Amino acid sequence: MSPLVRSSARLTGRAALDLIHAAENAAAALKLPVSIAVVTETGQDLATYSMDGSSPQSTQVARDKAYTAVAFGMPSDQFHDRAEHFGIDGPAMVTAAVARIMPLGGGVPVTIDGVVAGAVGVSGGTGDQDKAIAISAIETVLQASENASSGAGDFRNMRARRVITGAGSDGRSTIISDENTPTQKTAPGFNISDIWTVTALPANVADEAPTGDVELTPTEGIVLRVVTFPPDDEWNPEADYKASLEAFNGGDSVLEDHDSGVGGLHITDTIDAGTVITGELTLLLESGETTLYPGDSFIQRGVKHSWRNRTGTPVTILVAMIAAER
């Protein structure tokens, strides 16, 4: 059973909030102030949100679109097409809307494990725009749930979403881009997505998004990245650590002549400040080790170290690697 549902046929409150958030992001990317509604499989209101600038009537319209989608198990605009097929005219549709039937684009059912578990309704743009926002929200949340629950092997598929803000042509703050960061690479032991790079401080707020290949260590400035580690039983960290680092041009950081007994021990000219997002990650040093849990942070100050994931699921951290001197 999907973790998004209480039973086989009802969205959780957490899923409703995630759907609202994802729809808001999709609408913001289109610069549309919309209202968003999520209903249960029985059409009961689960969550509603109106963005700044949305029209007063859009809230109820969003609810009715969601209700229509879940009541008939189809996108709300398909009900419009079906009504026309049976010769129902426009005024009749308006009358039907009083009974919460809203045959306009923007209501989309949420189907989980083959069952309609609820629906999302969006109102504020054209019917096609509202429908696209609802579909984007549903796909985003279902994909996130699949990534979180599908197990260890999926570490290679992990991607980091990056939202970049800036000033629009009118000088007002806006979203410049909203996409998975393109600077990403996977090796047997790591999946790294670089979020941002700063080559000097203070940085310029108008700097362009970084491009290029993923390098293990910055030669100057700071790199902010998301790193996902597979479980140790998915690869051989004792033997393959160097090969994985070589994929990021960091093979020479591995120390092969040492007596610590720690495989994959390596050293970089960086100060690494990171926080565990999901999972449990063990930091190995020459004389000791510690396990970090979600919310725990570390400051790795250019010493010999290695990482282990002794659990059965991927571990993800957010880390800033700062170029340093000795």
Secondary structure as the mmCIF struct_conf table of DSSP 4:
data_model
#
loop_
_struct_conf.conf_type_id
_struct_conf.id
_struct_conf.beg_label_comp_id
_struct_conf.beg_label_asym_id
_struct_conf.beg_label_seq_id
_struct_conf.end_label_comp_id
_struct_conf.end_label_asym_id
_struct_conf.end_label_seq_id
TURN_TY1_P TURN_TY1_P1 PRO A 3 LEU A 4
STRN STRN1 VAL A 5 VAL A 5
BEND BEND1 ARG A 6 SER A 7
TURN_TY1_P TURN_TY1_P2 SER A 8 ALA A 9
STRN STRN2 LEU A 11 LEU A 11
HELX_RH_AL_P HELX_RH_AL_P1 GLY A 13 ALA A 29
TURN_TY1_P TURN_TY1_P3 LEU A 30 LYS A 31
STRN STRN3 SER A 35 THR A 40
TURN_TY1_P TURN_TY1_P4 GLU A 41 THR A 42
BEND BEND2 GLY A 43 GLY A 43
STRN STRN4 ASP A 45 SER A 50
TURN_TY1_P TURN_TY1_P5 ASP A 52 GLY A 53
TURN_TY1_P TURN_TY1_P6 PRO A 56 GLN A 57
HELX_RH_AL_P HELX_RH_AL_P2 SER A 58 PHE A 72
TURN_TY1_P TURN_TY1_P7 GLY A 73 GLY A 73
BEND BEND3 MET A 74 MET A 74
HELX_RH_AL_P HELX_RH_AL_P3 SER A 76 HIS A 85
TURN_TY1_P TURN_TY1_P8 PHE A 86 GLY A 87
HELX_RH_AL_P HELX_RH_AL_P4 GLY A 90 ALA A 97
TURN_TY1_P TURN_TY1_P9 VAL A 98 ARG A 100
BEND BEND4 LEU A 104 LEU A 104
TURN_TY1_P TURN_TY1_P10 GLY A 105 GLY A 106
STRN STRN5 GLY A 107 ILE A 112
TURN_TY1_P TURN_TY1_P11 ASP A 113 GLY A 114
STRN STRN6 VAL A 115 SER A 123
BEND BEND5 GLY A 124 GLY A 125
HELX_RH_AL_P HELX_RH_AL_P5 GLY A 127 SER A 149
BEND BEND6 SER A 150 SER A 150
HELX_RH_3T_P HELX_RH_3T_P1 ALA A 152 ASN A 157
STRN STRN7 ARG A 161 ALA A 167
TURN_TY1_P TURN_TY1_P12 SER A 169 ASP A 170
BEND BEND7 GLY A 171 GLY A 171
STRN STRN8 SER A 173 ASN A 180
BEND BEND8 PRO A 182 PRO A 182
STRN STRN9 GLN A 184 ALA A 187
TURN_TY1_P TURN_TY1_P13 PRO A 188 GLY A 189
STRN STRN10 PHE A 190 VAL A 198
BEND BEND9 THR A 199 PRO A 202
HELX_LH_PP_P HELX_LH_PP_P1 ALA A 203 ASN A 204
TURN_TY1_P TURN_TY1_P14 VAL A 205 ALA A 206
HELX_LH_PP_P HELX_LH_PP_P2 ASP A 207 PRO A 210
BEND BEND10 GLY A 212 GLY A 212
BEND BEND11 LEU A 216 THR A 217
BEND BEND12 THR A 219 GLY A 221
STRN STRN11 ILE A 222 PHE A 229
HELX_RH_3T_P HELX_RH_3T_P2 ASP A 232 GLU A 234
BEND BEND13 TRP A 235 TRP A 235
HELX_RH_AL_P HELX_RH_AL_P6 PRO A 237 GLU A 246
TURN_TY1_P TURN_TY1_P15 ALA A 247 ASN A 249
HELX_RH_3T_P HELX_RH_3T_P3 GLY A 251 SER A 253
STRN STRN12 VAL A 254 VAL A 254
BEND BEND14 ASP A 257 ASP A 257
BEND BEND15 ASP A 259 SER A 260
TURN_TY1_P TURN_TY1_P16 GLY A 263 GLY A 264
STRN STRN13 HIS A 266 HIS A 266
BEND BEND16 ASP A 269 ASP A 269
STRN STRN14 THR A 270 THR A 278
BEND BEND17 GLY A 279 GLY A 279
STRN STRN15 LEU A 281 LEU A 285
TURN_TY1_P TURN_TY1_P17 GLU A 286 SER A 287
STRN STRN16 GLY A 288 LEU A 292
TURN_TY1_P TURN_TY1_P18 PRO A 294 GLY A 295
STRN STRN17 SER A 297 ARG A 301
BEND BEND18 GLY A 302 GLY A 302
STRN STRN18 HIS A 305 HIS A 305
STRN STRN19 SER A 306 ARG A 308
BEND BEND19 THR A 311 THR A 313
STRN STRN20 VAL A 315 ALA A 323
#
